[in-house]
Amino acid sequence: MICTIRFIRGPRVDEVGAEAGTTVAESLGAAGLGAIEAPCGGRGICGKCRVRLVAGSLAPAGTDEAG
């Protein structure tokens, strides 16, 4: 399944297609949009890559917090 990530930085908005199972940081890097600040080293525990699901449904991964 392909998901769309909308990355908003001030007035600039980029959209990136991402395969299920790919992290936000991996998807942005692969699209050449640079890295996000991730003090956890990309382990998904610091909250810097928090996302909001606006359409569809996804099952939470092991490090995701439901709610």
C-alpha positions as a printed Julia matrix, in Angstrom:
67×3 Matrix{Float64}:
  0.0    0.0    0.0
  1.25   3.49  -0.77
  0.54   6.33   1.64
  0.95  10.06   1.01
  2.92  12.11   3.51
  2.32  15.86   3.42
  5.32  17.61   4.93
  4.6   21.21   5.94
  7.45  23.63   6.68
  6.05  27.12   6.99
  4.64  28.18   3.61
  6.27  25.23   1.81
  4.27  22.0    1.43
  5.75  18.83  -0.09
  3.95  15.54  -0.7
  5.81  12.24  -0.72
  4.56   8.75  -1.56
  5.64   6.13   0.97
  5.31   2.36   1.1
  3.71   0.9    4.2
  6.39  -0.02   6.72
  8.64   2.88   5.74
  9.33   5.52   8.37
  8.55   9.18   7.85
 12.27   9.99   8.05
 13.16   7.32   5.46
 10.48   8.56   3.06
 11.57  12.19   3.29
 15.22  11.26   2.83
 14.45   9.1   -0.21
 12.53  12.01  -1.77
 15.52  14.31  -1.29
 13.71  16.55   1.2
 16.39  16.27   3.86
 16.21  14.91   7.35
 13.88  15.75  10.19
 15.24  16.48  13.65
 15.03  13.14  15.45
 16.83  13.06  18.8
 15.86   9.38  19.15
 17.95   8.47  16.1
 14.91   7.4   14.05
 13.56   4.86  16.54
 10.17   6.6   16.61
 10.07   7.38  20.33
 10.76  11.14  20.59
  7.58  12.31  18.83
  9.32  14.53  16.26
  7.81  12.47  13.42
  4.28  12.48  14.82
  1.69  12.27  12.07
 -2.02  12.89  11.72
 -4.04  10.42   9.65
 -6.58  12.42   7.64
 -8.05   9.67   5.46
 -8.16   5.89   5.45
 -6.97   3.66   8.25
 -3.68   2.14   9.35
 -2.82  -0.31  12.09
 -0.34   1.14  14.64
  3.22  -0.2   14.53
  4.97  -1.42  17.67
  6.27   2.01  18.7
  3.09   3.9   17.79
  0.81   5.29  20.44
 -2.9    4.91  19.72
 -5.12   7.8   20.67
